[in-house]
């Protein structure tokens, strides 16, 4: 076996932001005439883009799912949600104590179901991922995963977060140990020990900064307590503390991603991923700038439209609010303008999220990844067909599906 | 040597660097896949070929009758164009597939539009049917819960203190008698409980289960019996039609529908809120018209002019330009429209009826909350 001496092969990502932007804009446009149903097609196109542009050793991934499967899955998820809706409605008519108890019960149930949905959605995506003509797959039990996630999260809650590294490692291991590429099973060599140091360091720093920042900030009057206006100094201290906490969380996230992905094995092949905290920070800064920029453009566009609609209000270079309000109150076009403007704002936001956070994150992980021992995969054989017909179901309804 | 490509056989995770050749046979032909040494790896008839979605300048081919993962991949703009030119069948199949998906998307959209249409026109009917299935006792306890919550939320301003706590006073007896007379013959399972309570907000409303609240500020503004009786009869109409319950049911249904459209079953987004508001407001306006019609029918048995209720509402808060612009979002029809409709309904009122209250009773009702509260009147619309 020569795989030990083999050079690590970098993962390549070939997609561009403008290509994705064009696809998304077209998709948003089609969402309106289809009353939102086009979202299943949009998701499919998006995945095709991400998969097809992620190239491992010369061969890109292929996403073989289609929109109709997603649509069917969503319809099936409705079967779960309609009774839940009925339950919600019944609870809302009960006495307030019973309603609160009932709502909490439903919230806990939803939290549990989310685990099931996440696992099923991953199954759907993996089983529709093809590389070198061989399909991936996921075994295991979605209910088993849901229970694990549920009880771990209870434990994390009880221990004020201290149990989190154990939960993360356990769930990562469950996911990967039940994943397959053809007839070869993935492995996972990570453990909580790899997460412990960055996690408890972050935990400690966040607690200290939080306590100090809150103490100083409120001492300087940065909190709007009992109607007093917050002082500038206090607010600045609070903002600095919040910013530092954000940085620590990014640091931890980069460590968890790098170390957990680097623990993924496939036979003799090993994945190695390096994602730096500063790259993550860069994504968020870029996203903030892009969002601000797009909103400024929209605001200018909105003002121009208003100027045309209510030109009388701007007559003579001065702004007359009364004329302006009269022009606005004239008709139903105002309402349409409000709805259209709202849709534009919403569209700009989700476009920026996808372009800078979604694509940014995928690209960071892909470009930070190398694989050793790829040659050992040349003997992997295809397994039989068992792609379930249904889509991601609950995941669509619960909005947990990333990518 | 043909066009260069990559070949996966769909059985083993191998890459074969191959040359592709096309053998014409009449109108159709066969794609021949050979490795670098000229060994034939596969022959795919052109009619079995289909193209898959790949990235830009990359053509991925699969074929019926081959393992599902088997692929021939051609890269580069020039080579892709050459293959496509040789195999027009790929275009045809892709068009077919696209056509299928478009037809499906259109069908689904039309179906969804039909569901929304059916919902908008069907739910008022359906909700009134469903309401008939709700046990009156349940609705009553629900109304009591709502009343308790309301009193708790108004706790700072003294709760909902009755103007005249004695149920046997002249005013309360007259109001109860009027309410019972209005409700008579509607087959309602509820006993009315009409309370005139102290509040600076000019409003009146009916809760599920037969409770009706009339705020003192509205009573203060009533100039004639007609106005007071009209609003009260309108609220009794809400009780008789069980509108409170109906509204609860339709609101829940609207939430589910909007969630379906937006793919956000939690329904917490602003879009969901706005959509639900527009739809629910429509149902609410229908309910107001029904209650107005109910009041007009009651006025055929007693001598009061139901159009008075529109006068009172108009005095409390006339429709301004803004209300007209946002009429689509409003839970109430425009007052002018209501008055016009009520006047048409009250044209055929018989003559020679008894007025709802005697002069002494009306005087007692007018003074039951003491002197009108001085000061400005809040501009809140009444129900």
Interface residues (C-beta under 8 A of the other chain):
Chain A: X14 X15 X19 X33 X34 X35 X36 X37 X38 X39 X41 X48 X49 X52 X53 X58 X59 X60 X62 X63 X64 X66 X67 X68 X71 X74 X78 X81 X82 X85 X88 X89 X92 X93 X94 X95 X96 X130 X131 X132 X133 X134 X135 X181 X182 X326 X328 X329 X330 X331 X332 X334 X335 X339 X342 X343 X346 X377 X378 X379 X380 X381 X382 X385 X396 X397 X398 X399
Chain B: X6 X8 X9 X10 X11 X12 X13 X14 X15 X52 X53 X54 X55 X56 X58 X60 X67 X68 X69 X70 X71 X73 X101 X104 X105 X108 X109 X112 X113 X116 X138 X141 X142 X145 X149 X248 X249 X252 X255 X256 X259 X260 X261 X262 X263 X264 X265 X266 X270 X271 X274 X321 X322 X324 X325 X326 X328 X329
